[in-house]
Amino acid sequence: MQMFSMPYSRRKGVGELFIYIHQDFQNVGLGTVMMKKAIELARERGIHRLGLSVVADNHRAIKVYEKVGFKREGVARDTFYGDDERYHDEVHMGITF
């Protein structure tokens, strides 16, 4: 998991989140625990908004993100080049505190 924010005054309090769970550790609740911890850390650091992007085909991850309060905000078409050598859409999601 990685969380970062831009050091620009016009992006004050806006963070981005990147999370990856290896397939050997998926489907055991780890994603939900990590997302809750990320939200807790963001709040402690005074983050106002946290955003992320997820491949649109990753329905399990989207479900976890929605479960902890993230909302879908839009779709970027053909922005992720997969192992299948095809482009995939990404869903942009965010949560505000």
Secondary structure by P-SEA (a helix, b strand, c coil): cbbbbbcccccccbbbbbbbbcccccccaaaaaaaaaaaaaaaaaccccccccccccaaaaaaaaaaabbbbcccccccccccccbbbbbbbbbccc
